[in-house]
Amino acid sequence: MTGERRGPRGPARGIIAAVFTPFDAAGDLALDRVTRIALQTIAEGAEAIFAGGTTGEAESLTVAERKAVAESYLKAAHEKVPVIVQVGRNCLREAQDLAAHAQKIGAAAIAAAPPSYFKPGSAVLLVECMREIGSAAPELPFYYYHIPGLTGVSIPMAEFLALAAERFPALAGIKYSGFDILDMKACIDFDRGRFDFLFGSDELLLTGLLSGACGAIGSTYNFAAPLYRRIWANFDAGRLDEARRLQDHAVRMISILQRAGGQPAFKAVMQFIGLDCGPSRLPQETLSPAARDGLRRELESIGFFDWARPPRAG
């Protein structure tokens, strides 16, 4: 039928938690905590796991550590939900090594952020970089991780897709963590929805759904998935006023977390819900006990522990 949108290309659907890398007090990997983190996150509504991304502090890990983290999350998920492994690296050969490893251990898909020190300066070069990474895992769907605020690579994604459509058959879609609404909509509509569009801004989930996103990947889905699932359910049912009301809760929550430092505050919230992910690695800070106490009080003041958490048994 003319104008009909195409079906999905990859395994990423619904609420996808960009999971944390747990560390012990010395800053070493604490992989014994991964199973509990993964199982509780899945039980609370995450429909897939995105390992090795920004939330997981991937750029502060060695290649060996990133492999160990990916293996741990694959083992913990144990086919309960798809696990997407982010393999981007400034060194493309290291990225290829991570991609080959992800395929070997049974990842459902890979994703990659672009090199960010020597940046690809055109859509052509960006496609070539992604093709080179993807060639090491030819059996896996590939998602490009667009996060220009951190990488500095701000090539229009609609331009990237137009070239990738012909040159990179493994490309399944984009994890879009940018704020260019026109470019975002062009990506979603490209060739009748040919590519999966995974929205990367938790505070704007409803905007992403209204635009046609098929999935959403984010940090706060680790500890507030029940809230976002209600947003999504109300959107699907056409109850947009209720979806907007719930999205307003998410905006207030994220505003508090960003004022408290962003990533370090996210890790503190994981501790609040009984999933201690440990400190952050430098150059990111770790919240002091006083800052954590202040954050908890602010979250309590907006009812976070009532409306963002699953109902308690009994």
Secondary structure as the mmCIF struct_conf table of DSSP 4:
data_model
#
loop_
_struct_conf.conf_type_id
_struct_conf.id
_struct_conf.beg_label_comp_id
_struct_conf.beg_label_asym_id
_struct_conf.beg_label_seq_id
_struct_conf.end_label_comp_id
_struct_conf.end_label_asym_id
_struct_conf.end_label_seq_id
TURN_TY1_P TURN_TY1_P1 THR A 2 GLY A 3
HELX_LH_PP_P HELX_LH_PP_P1 GLU A 4 ARG A 6
BEND BEND1 GLY A 10 PRO A 11
STRN STRN1 GLY A 14 ALA A 18
HELX_LH_PP_P HELX_LH_PP_P2 VAL A 19 PRO A 22
STRN STRN2 PHE A 23 PHE A 23
TURN_TY1_P TURN_TY1_P2 ALA A 25 ALA A 26
BEND BEND2 GLY A 27 ASP A 28
STRN STRN3 LEU A 29 LEU A 29
HELX_RH_3T_P HELX_RH_3T_P1 LEU A 31 ARG A 33
HELX_RH_AL_P HELX_RH_AL_P1 VAL A 34 ALA A 43
TURN_TY1_P TURN_TY1_P3 GLU A 44 GLY A 45
STRN STRN4 ALA A 48 ALA A 51
BEND BEND3 GLY A 52 GLY A 53
TURN_TY1_P TURN_TY1_P4 THR A 54 GLU A 57
HELX_RH_3T_P HELX_RH_3T_P2 ALA A 58 SER A 60
BEND BEND4 LEU A 61 LEU A 61
HELX_RH_AL_P HELX_RH_AL_P2 VAL A 63 ALA A 77
TURN_TY1_P TURN_TY1_P5 HIS A 78 GLU A 79
BEND BEND5 LYS A 80 VAL A 81
STRN STRN5 VAL A 83 GLN A 86
BEND BEND6 ASN A 90 CYS A 91
HELX_RH_AL_P HELX_RH_AL_P3 LEU A 92 ILE A 105
TURN_TY1_P TURN_TY1_P6 GLY A 106 GLY A 106
BEND BEND7 ALA A 108 ALA A 108
STRN STRN6 ALA A 109 ALA A 112
HELX_LH_PP_P HELX_LH_PP_P3 ALA A 113 PRO A 115
BEND BEND8 SER A 116 PHE A 118
BEND BEND9 SER A 122 SER A 122
HELX_RH_AL_P HELX_RH_AL_P4 ALA A 123 GLY A 134
TURN_TY1_P TURN_TY1_P7 SER A 135 ALA A 136
TURN_TY1_P TURN_TY1_P8 PRO A 138 GLU A 139
BEND BEND10 LEU A 140 LEU A 140
STRN STRN7 PHE A 142 HIS A 146
HELX_RH_AL_P HELX_RH_AL_P5 PRO A 148 THR A 151
HELX_RH_AL_P HELX_RH_AL_P6 MET A 157 ARG A 167
TURN_TY1_P TURN_TY1_P9 PRO A 169 ALA A 170
STRN STRN8 LEU A 171 TYR A 176
HELX_RH_AL_P HELX_RH_AL_P7 ILE A 181 ASP A 189
TURN_TY1_P TURN_TY1_P10 PHE A 190 GLY A 193
BEND BEND11 PHE A 195 PHE A 195
STRN STRN9 ASP A 196 PHE A 199
HELX_RH_3T_P HELX_RH_3T_P3 ASP A 202 LEU A 204
HELX_RH_AL_P HELX_RH_AL_P8 LEU A 205 SER A 211
TURN_TY1_P TURN_TY1_P11 GLY A 212 GLY A 212
BEND BEND12 CYS A 214 CYS A 214
STRN STRN10 GLY A 215 GLY A 218
BEND BEND13 SER A 219 SER A 219
TURN_TY1_P TURN_TY1_P12 THR A 220 THR A 220
HELX_RH_AL_P HELX_RH_AL_P9 TYR A 221 ASP A 236
TURN_TY1_P TURN_TY1_P13 ALA A 237 GLY A 238
HELX_RH_AL_P HELX_RH_AL_P10 LEU A 240 ARG A 259
TURN_TY1_P TURN_TY1_P14 ALA A 260 GLY A 261
BEND BEND14 GLY A 262 GLY A 262
HELX_RH_AL_P HELX_RH_AL_P11 GLN A 263 PHE A 272
TURN_TY1_P TURN_TY1_P15 ILE A 273 GLY A 274
HELX_LH_PP_P HELX_LH_PP_P4 PRO A 279 ARG A 281
TURN_TY1_P TURN_TY1_P16 LEU A 282 PRO A 283
BEND BEND15 GLN A 284 GLN A 284
HELX_RH_AL_P HELX_RH_AL_P12 PRO A 289 SER A 301
TURN_TY1_P TURN_TY1_P17 ILE A 302 GLY A 303
HELX_RH_AL_P HELX_RH_AL_P13 PHE A 304 TRP A 307
BEND BEND16 ALA A 308 ARG A 309
HELX_LH_PP_P HELX_LH_PP_P5 PRO A 310 ALA A 313
#
